[in-house]
Amino acid sequence: MKLSLLAGLTIAAGMSLSACSEKAADSLENAGSAVGNDVSRAVDQAGEKIANGLDDAGRAFDESANDLGAASRNVAQDARREARDARDDAGAAMERAGNDLRHD
């Protein structure tokens, strides 16, 4: 009788340990999954921040290039205007000089 009681208690203890092991394994699996999800989310967020930073840098570069292009066009227009004015001034000076020579 004692032997069958001891065998029954051993089987019950074994089943209890097996259930605890299964719960521990499930808890460990859930914890590992949660850690994996956290790492994945952190990597995704870091990737988004990097992509947004690169987009911002690209926009700033485009805006700078546009500003530089506009400034270059303005400089070119100013240079053409100055050259035209200088040509007109030189032409007018030559005309006056020619008139002066005729009258002398």
PyMOL CGO cylinders between C-alpha atoms (Angstrom):
from pymol import cmd
from pymol.cgo import CYLINDER

trace = [
    CYLINDER, 0.00, 0.00, 0.00, 2.78, 2.34, 0.91, 0.3, 1, 1, 1, 1, 1, 1,
    CYLINDER, 2.78, 2.34, 0.91, 4.46, 1.46, -2.32, 0.3, 1, 1, 1, 1, 1, 1,
    CYLINDER, 4.46, 1.46, -2.32, 1.41, 2.26, -4.43, 0.3, 1, 1, 1, 1, 1, 1,
    CYLINDER, 1.41, 2.26, -4.43, 0.88, 5.51, -2.51, 0.3, 1, 1, 1, 1, 1, 1,
    CYLINDER, 0.88, 5.51, -2.51, 4.51, 6.45, -3.11, 0.3, 1, 1, 1, 1, 1, 1,
    CYLINDER, 4.51, 6.45, -3.11, 4.21, 5.55, -6.79, 0.3, 1, 1, 1, 1, 1, 1,
    CYLINDER, 4.21, 5.55, -6.79, 1.04, 7.66, -7.06, 0.3, 1, 1, 1, 1, 1, 1,
    CYLINDER, 1.04, 7.66, -7.06, 2.72, 10.63, -5.38, 0.3, 1, 1, 1, 1, 1, 1,
    CYLINDER, 2.72, 10.63, -5.38, 5.75, 10.26, -7.67, 0.3, 1, 1, 1, 1, 1, 1,
    CYLINDER, 5.75, 10.26, -7.67, 3.53, 10.22, -10.76, 0.3, 1, 1, 1, 1, 1, 1,
    CYLINDER, 3.53, 10.22, -10.76, 1.57, 13.24, -9.48, 0.3, 1, 1, 1, 1, 1, 1,
    CYLINDER, 1.57, 13.24, -9.48, 4.80, 15.12, -8.72, 0.3, 1, 1, 1, 1, 1, 1,
    CYLINDER, 4.80, 15.12, -8.72, 6.13, 14.26, -12.16, 0.3, 1, 1, 1, 1, 1, 1,
    CYLINDER, 6.13, 14.26, -12.16, 2.97, 15.53, -13.82, 0.3, 1, 1, 1, 1, 1, 1,
    CYLINDER, 2.97, 15.53, -13.82, 3.08, 18.67, -11.71, 0.3, 1, 1, 1, 1, 1, 1,
    CYLINDER, 3.08, 18.67, -11.71, 6.71, 19.32, -12.69, 0.3, 1, 1, 1, 1, 1, 1,
    CYLINDER, 6.71, 19.32, -12.69, 5.85, 18.66, -16.31, 0.3, 1, 1, 1, 1, 1, 1,
    CYLINDER, 5.85, 18.66, -16.31, 3.03, 21.22, -16.15, 0.3, 1, 1, 1, 1, 1, 1,
    CYLINDER, 3.03, 21.22, -16.15, 5.35, 23.74, -14.48, 0.3, 1, 1, 1, 1, 1, 1,
    CYLINDER, 5.35, 23.74, -14.48, 8.00, 23.12, -17.14, 0.3, 1, 1, 1, 1, 1, 1,
    CYLINDER, 8.00, 23.12, -17.14, 5.45, 23.67, -19.87, 0.3, 1, 1, 1, 1, 1, 1,
    CYLINDER, 5.45, 23.67, -19.87, 4.28, 26.92, -18.26, 0.3, 1, 1, 1, 1, 1, 1,
    CYLINDER, 4.28, 26.92, -18.26, 7.87, 28.04, -17.85, 0.3, 1, 1, 1, 1, 1, 1,
    CYLINDER, 7.87, 28.04, -17.85, 8.59, 27.19, -21.49, 0.3, 1, 1, 1, 1, 1, 1,
    CYLINDER, 8.59, 27.19, -21.49, 5.48, 29.11, -22.61, 0.3, 1, 1, 1, 1, 1, 1,
    CYLINDER, 5.48, 29.11, -22.61, 6.47, 32.10, -20.46, 0.3, 1, 1, 1, 1, 1, 1,
    CYLINDER, 6.47, 32.10, -20.46, 9.98, 32.03, -21.86, 0.3, 1, 1, 1, 1, 1, 1,
    CYLINDER, 9.98, 32.03, -21.86, 8.65, 31.82, -25.41, 0.3, 1, 1, 1, 1, 1, 1,
    CYLINDER, 8.65, 31.82, -25.41, 6.28, 34.74, -24.79, 0.3, 1, 1, 1, 1, 1, 1,
    CYLINDER, 6.28, 34.74, -24.79, 9.08, 36.80, -23.25, 0.3, 1, 1, 1, 1, 1, 1,
    CYLINDER, 9.08, 36.80, -23.25, 11.35, 36.04, -26.23, 0.3, 1, 1, 1, 1, 1, 1,
    CYLINDER, 11.35, 36.04, -26.23, 8.60, 37.00, -28.64, 0.3, 1, 1, 1, 1, 1, 1,
    CYLINDER, 8.60, 37.00, -28.64, 7.99, 40.27, -26.79, 0.3, 1, 1, 1, 1, 1, 1,
    CYLINDER, 7.99, 40.27, -26.79, 11.71, 41.10, -26.86, 0.3, 1, 1, 1, 1, 1, 1,
    CYLINDER, 11.71, 41.10, -26.86, 11.82, 40.30, -30.59, 0.3, 1, 1, 1, 1, 1, 1,
    CYLINDER, 11.82, 40.30, -30.59, 8.82, 42.54, -31.23, 0.3, 1, 1, 1, 1, 1, 1,
    CYLINDER, 8.82, 42.54, -31.23, 10.39, 45.39, -29.24, 0.3, 1, 1, 1, 1, 1, 1,
    CYLINDER, 10.39, 45.39, -29.24, 13.67, 45.09, -31.14, 0.3, 1, 1, 1, 1, 1, 1,
    CYLINDER, 13.67, 45.09, -31.14, 11.84, 44.94, -34.47, 0.3, 1, 1, 1, 1, 1, 1,
    CYLINDER, 11.84, 44.94, -34.47, 9.77, 48.00, -33.60, 0.3, 1, 1, 1, 1, 1, 1,
    CYLINDER, 9.77, 48.00, -33.60, 12.89, 49.92, -32.49, 0.3, 1, 1, 1, 1, 1, 1,
    CYLINDER, 12.89, 49.92, -32.49, 14.70, 49.04, -35.73, 0.3, 1, 1, 1, 1, 1, 1,
    CYLINDER, 14.70, 49.04, -35.73, 11.67, 50.11, -37.78, 0.3, 1, 1, 1, 1, 1, 1,
    CYLINDER, 11.67, 50.11, -37.78, 11.46, 53.42, -35.94, 0.3, 1, 1, 1, 1, 1, 1,
    CYLINDER, 11.46, 53.42, -35.94, 15.18, 54.03, -36.39, 0.3, 1, 1, 1, 1, 1, 1,
    CYLINDER, 15.18, 54.03, -36.39, 14.84, 53.26, -40.10, 0.3, 1, 1, 1, 1, 1, 1,
    CYLINDER, 14.84, 53.26, -40.10, 11.95, 55.71, -40.42, 0.3, 1, 1, 1, 1, 1, 1,
    CYLINDER, 11.95, 55.71, -40.42, 13.94, 58.42, -38.65, 0.3, 1, 1, 1, 1, 1, 1,
    CYLINDER, 13.94, 58.42, -38.65, 16.92, 57.85, -40.95, 0.3, 1, 1, 1, 1, 1, 1,
    CYLINDER, 16.92, 57.85, -40.95, 14.68, 57.92, -44.03, 0.3, 1, 1, 1, 1, 1, 1,
    CYLINDER, 14.68, 57.92, -44.03, 12.98, 61.11, -42.84, 0.3, 1, 1, 1, 1, 1, 1,
    CYLINDER, 12.98, 61.11, -42.84, 16.36, 62.71, -42.17, 0.3, 1, 1, 1, 1, 1, 1,
    CYLINDER, 16.36, 62.71, -42.17, 17.57, 61.80, -45.66, 0.3, 1, 1, 1, 1, 1, 1,
    CYLINDER, 17.57, 61.80, -45.66, 14.35, 63.17, -47.17, 0.3, 1, 1, 1, 1, 1, 1,
    CYLINDER, 14.35, 63.17, -47.17, 14.82, 66.44, -45.27, 0.3, 1, 1, 1, 1, 1, 1,
    CYLINDER, 14.82, 66.44, -45.27, 18.44, 66.67, -46.41, 0.3, 1, 1, 1, 1, 1, 1,
    CYLINDER, 18.44, 66.67, -46.41, 17.38, 66.02, -50.01, 0.3, 1, 1, 1, 1, 1, 1,
    CYLINDER, 17.38, 66.02, -50.01, 14.74, 68.74, -49.84, 0.3, 1, 1, 1, 1, 1, 1,
    CYLINDER, 14.74, 68.74, -49.84, 17.23, 71.18, -48.34, 0.3, 1, 1, 1, 1, 1, 1,
    CYLINDER, 17.23, 71.18, -48.34, 19.72, 70.34, -51.09, 0.3, 1, 1, 1, 1, 1, 1,
    CYLINDER, 19.72, 70.34, -51.09, 17.06, 70.85, -53.77, 0.3, 1, 1, 1, 1, 1, 1,
    CYLINDER, 17.06, 70.85, -53.77, 16.04, 74.18, -52.27, 0.3, 1, 1, 1, 1, 1, 1,
    CYLINDER, 16.04, 74.18, -52.27, 19.67, 75.30, -52.11, 0.3, 1, 1, 1, 1, 1, 1,
    CYLINDER, 19.67, 75.30, -52.11, 20.21, 74.28, -55.72, 0.3, 1, 1, 1, 1, 1, 1,
    CYLINDER, 20.21, 74.28, -55.72, 17.06, 76.16, -56.74, 0.3, 1, 1, 1, 1, 1, 1,
    CYLINDER, 17.06, 76.16, -56.74, 18.20, 79.24, -54.82, 0.3, 1, 1, 1, 1, 1, 1,
    CYLINDER, 18.20, 79.24, -54.82, 21.64, 79.01, -56.39, 0.3, 1, 1, 1, 1, 1, 1,
    CYLINDER, 21.64, 79.01, -56.39, 20.10, 78.65, -59.84, 0.3, 1, 1, 1, 1, 1, 1,
    CYLINDER, 20.10, 78.65, -59.84, 17.90, 81.69, -59.28, 0.3, 1, 1, 1, 1, 1, 1,
    CYLINDER, 17.90, 81.69, -59.28, 20.86, 83.70, -58.00, 0.3, 1, 1, 1, 1, 1, 1,
    CYLINDER, 20.86, 83.70, -58.00, 22.94, 82.66, -61.02, 0.3, 1, 1, 1, 1, 1, 1,
    CYLINDER, 22.94, 82.66, -61.02, 20.15, 83.71, -63.39, 0.3, 1, 1, 1, 1, 1, 1,
    CYLINDER, 20.15, 83.71, -63.39, 19.93, 87.08, -61.60, 0.3, 1, 1, 1, 1, 1, 1,
    CYLINDER, 19.93, 87.08, -61.60, 23.71, 87.57, -61.86, 0.3, 1, 1, 1, 1, 1, 1,
    CYLINDER, 23.71, 87.57, -61.86, 23.64, 86.69, -65.56, 0.3, 1, 1, 1, 1, 1, 1,
    CYLINDER, 23.64, 86.69, -65.56, 20.77, 89.10, -66.20, 0.3, 1, 1, 1, 1, 1, 1,
    CYLINDER, 20.77, 89.10, -66.20, 22.59, 91.84, -64.28, 0.3, 1, 1, 1, 1, 1, 1,
    CYLINDER, 22.59, 91.84, -64.28, 25.78, 91.18, -66.27, 0.3, 1, 1, 1, 1, 1, 1,
    CYLINDER, 25.78, 91.18, -66.27, 23.88, 91.36, -69.59, 0.3, 1, 1, 1, 1, 1, 1,
    CYLINDER, 23.88, 91.36, -69.59, 22.19, 94.57, -68.50, 0.3, 1, 1, 1, 1, 1, 1,
    CYLINDER, 22.19, 94.57, -68.50, 25.52, 96.10, -67.44, 0.3, 1, 1, 1, 1, 1, 1,
    CYLINDER, 25.52, 96.10, -67.44, 27.17, 95.06, -70.72, 0.3, 1, 1, 1, 1, 1, 1,
    CYLINDER, 27.17, 95.06, -70.72, 24.26, 96.55, -72.72, 0.3, 1, 1, 1, 1, 1, 1,
    CYLINDER, 24.26, 96.55, -72.72, 24.47, 99.79, -70.71, 0.3, 1, 1, 1, 1, 1, 1,
    CYLINDER, 24.47, 99.79, -70.71, 28.26, 99.94, -71.19, 0.3, 1, 1, 1, 1, 1, 1,
    CYLINDER, 28.26, 99.94, -71.19, 27.86, 99.34, -74.92, 0.3, 1, 1, 1, 1, 1, 1,
    CYLINDER, 27.86, 99.34, -74.92, 25.22, 102.05, -75.15, 0.3, 1, 1, 1, 1, 1, 1,
    CYLINDER, 25.22, 102.05, -75.15, 27.42, 104.45, -73.14, 0.3, 1, 1, 1, 1, 1, 1,
    CYLINDER, 27.42, 104.45, -73.14, 30.43, 103.69, -75.36, 0.3, 1, 1, 1, 1, 1, 1,
    CYLINDER, 30.43, 103.69, -75.36, 28.31, 104.17, -78.49, 0.3, 1, 1, 1, 1, 1, 1,
    CYLINDER, 28.31, 104.17, -78.49, 26.98, 107.47, -77.20, 0.3, 1, 1, 1, 1, 1, 1,
    CYLINDER, 26.98, 107.47, -77.20, 30.51, 108.62, -76.30, 0.3, 1, 1, 1, 1, 1, 1,
    CYLINDER, 30.51, 108.62, -76.30, 31.75, 107.70, -79.79, 0.3, 1, 1, 1, 1, 1, 1,
    CYLINDER, 31.75, 107.70, -79.79, 28.85, 109.55, -81.36, 0.3, 1, 1, 1, 1, 1, 1,
    CYLINDER, 28.85, 109.55, -81.36, 29.62, 112.67, -79.31, 0.3, 1, 1, 1, 1, 1, 1,
    CYLINDER, 29.62, 112.67, -79.31, 33.31, 112.40, -80.19, 0.3, 1, 1, 1, 1, 1, 1,
    CYLINDER, 33.31, 112.40, -80.19, 32.41, 112.12, -83.87, 0.3, 1, 1, 1, 1, 1, 1,
    CYLINDER, 32.41, 112.12, -83.87, 30.15, 115.13, -83.63, 0.3, 1, 1, 1, 1, 1, 1,
    CYLINDER, 30.15, 115.13, -83.63, 32.89, 117.08, -81.89, 0.3, 1, 1, 1, 1, 1, 1,
    CYLINDER, 32.89, 117.08, -81.89, 35.36, 116.19, -84.64, 0.3, 1, 1, 1, 1, 1, 1,
    CYLINDER, 35.36, 116.19, -84.64, 32.92, 117.36, -87.30, 0.3, 1, 1, 1, 1, 1, 1,
    CYLINDER, 32.92, 117.36, -87.30, 32.45, 120.69, -85.63, 0.3, 1, 1, 1, 1, 1, 1,
    CYLINDER, 32.45, 120.69, -85.63, 36.13, 121.32, -85.14, 0.3, 1, 1, 1, 1, 1, 1,
]
cmd.load_cgo(trace, "trace")
